[in-house]
Amino acid sequence: MIDTKIDISQIVPGSTWVGPNSVEFVVIETANVDSNIWVHYRKKHEPQEYSCWAESFLDRFRLYQNYQ
């Protein structure tokens, strides 16, 4: 189930998000940089890490409610 009512406060370490083509991503950490939130994340079960601003993250991904 994908939640369409998301805000930045729901981007928390360990949460799973779904991107294009139903690929799952896991948030590693968030950081406050110059009053903005920077999100570090990776594909589920893969070591490569990515990062972007929270607003961009929310444009690309949707929270996966039934994550393990």
LINVENRA-V476790 format. One record per pair of residues at least 24 apart in sequence whose C-alpha atoms are under 10 Angstrom apart, sorted by the first residue. I is the first residue (numbers start at 1). GAP is how many residues later the second one is. If there is no record, write none. Layout:
I/GAP
I/GAP
This chain:
1/61
1/62
1/63
1/64
1/65
1/66
2/59
2/60
2/61
2/62
2/63
2/64
3/59
3/60
3/61
3/62
4/58
4/59
4/60
5/57
5/58
6/52
6/56
6/57
7/47
7/48
7/51
7/56
8/29
8/46
8/47
8/49
8/50
9/28
9/45
10/53
11/26
11/28
11/43
11/46
11/47
11/52
12/27
13/26
13/27
13/28
14/27
14/53
14/54
15/26
15/48
15/49
15/50
15/51
15/52
15/53
16/25
16/26
16/27
16/28
16/45
16/46
16/47
16/48
16/49
16/50
16/51
16/52
17/24
17/25
17/26
17/27
17/40
17/41
17/43
17/44
17/45
17/46
17/47
17/48
17/50
18/25
18/26
18/42
18/43
18/44
18/45
18/46
18/47
19/24
19/38
19/39
19/40
19/41
19/42
19/43
19/44
19/45
20/40
20/41
20/42
22/39
22/40
23/38
24/37
24/38
24/39
24/40
24/43
25/24
25/25
25/36
25/37
25/38
25/39
26/37
26/38
26/41
27/24
30/24
